Amino acid sequence: MATDPVCKMNVEPEKAVAKENFAGQEYYFCSDTCHKSFVAEPKKYASGAAPADHSCCGGHK
């Protein structure tokens, strides 16, 4: 199980909507919205310090 770095949702890598490699690490995403947010600001989300952004999915946790 992986964690979407944008919304913090658990994502099964084989079912992820998208994946992105950043600084040698694979990240998996629950939605295209999360993936686009990550691509726009990868350092912000890869650090893990950004708060969960639930705008992709209507507030799941």
C-alpha positions as CSV (number, residue, x, y, z in Angstrom):
1,M,0.0,0.0,0.0
2,A,1.3,3.5,-0.9
3,T,0.1,6.9,0.3
4,D,-0.9,9.6,-2.1
5,P,1.4,12.5,-1.2
6,V,-1.2,15.1,-1.9
7,C,-4.4,13.9,-0.2
8,K,-2.7,11.2,2.1
9,M,-5.2,8.6,0.9
10,N,-4.0,5.0,0.8
11,V,-3.5,3.8,-2.8
12,E,-2.8,0.3,-4.1
13,P,0.1,0.9,-6.6
14,E,-1.5,-1.5,-9.1
15,K,-4.8,0.5,-9.0
16,A,-3.3,4.0,-8.9
17,V,-4.7,6.5,-11.4
18,A,-1.1,7.8,-12.0
19,K,2.4,7.5,-10.7
20,E,5.4,9.8,-10.8
21,N,9.0,9.4,-10.1
22,F,10.6,12.2,-8.2
23,A,14.2,12.2,-6.7
24,G,14.4,8.4,-7.3
25,Q,11.2,7.6,-5.4
26,E,7.9,6.4,-6.9
27,Y,4.7,8.2,-5.8
28,Y,1.2,6.9,-6.5
29,F,-2.0,9.0,-6.9
30,C,-5.7,8.4,-6.3
31,S,-6.7,10.9,-9.0
32,D,-5.5,13.0,-11.9
33,T,-6.1,16.1,-9.7
34,C,-3.6,14.9,-7.1
35,H,-1.1,13.9,-9.7
36,K,-1.4,17.4,-11.3
37,S,-0.9,19.1,-8.0
38,F,2.2,17.0,-7.3
39,V,3.7,17.7,-10.7
40,A,3.2,21.4,-10.2
41,E,4.9,21.4,-6.8
42,P,6.8,18.1,-6.2
43,K,9.1,19.4,-3.5
44,K,6.1,20.6,-1.4
45,Y,4.4,17.2,-1.4
46,A,7.5,14.9,-1.5
47,S,8.7,16.3,1.8
48,G,5.6,15.0,3.5
49,A,5.2,18.3,5.3
50,A,2.3,19.7,3.3
51,P,-1.1,19.2,4.9
52,A,-3.5,16.8,3.2
53,D,-5.4,18.4,0.3
54,H,-8.7,16.7,-0.1
55,S,-9.9,18.9,-3.1
56,C,-9.3,15.9,-5.4
57,C,-11.8,13.7,-3.7
58,G,-14.3,15.6,-1.7
59,G,-12.7,15.1,1.7
60,H,-12.0,11.4,2.1
61,K,-9.5,10.5,4.8
